[in-house]
Amino acid sequence: MIDWKWKPFGDLSAVDLHDILKLRQDVFVIEQHCIYPDIDGADPRCWHLLGRDRSGELAAYLRVVPPGQKYKEPAIGRVVANPDKRRNGLGKELMQVGIRCTQFQYPDSGIRISAQQYLTHFYTGLGFEQVGEMYLEDDIPHIEMVMPAKHHPQGRVTD
């Protein structure tokens, strides 16, 4: 059971911020052997989805960059699951909750992602469509994808 919290940056606690940055560092920098500026200055403008397990450990996380900041649509990014909690559908649940939260926050917008190329099929299954060609981001093949606008968001996650 995962407890999902949808928060603007100003509502994140010091513990939340520590756990987010540690999980992103552990996966994106250390596990993926990719030196890049994870703390990119966007977090203060973003919405953050945190999924904690029953023990309170951060199991999954993503952020949503508001429309007009990076793309015309809101953009889901920094999608990450704790390596110890993978292979049980957590990534899919994270994205489904993230999509619902984003649709609630920005009800008349599509959603854009910059997906690692090997995950294209996963994101297509969630309703995203490829809108560009493969490109390298931090030496990792990526594809831009968009989910068309939905006009009736499905519920809201507690804050």
Secondary structure, 3 states (H helix, E strand, C coil): CCEEEEEEHHHCCHHHHHHHHHHHHHHHHHHCCCCCCCCCCCHHHCEEEEEECCCCCEEEEEEEECCCCCCCCCEEEEEEECHHHCCCCHHHHHHHHHHHHHHHHCCCCCEEEEEEHHHHHHHHHCCCEECCCCEEECCEEEEEEEECCCCCCCCCCCC
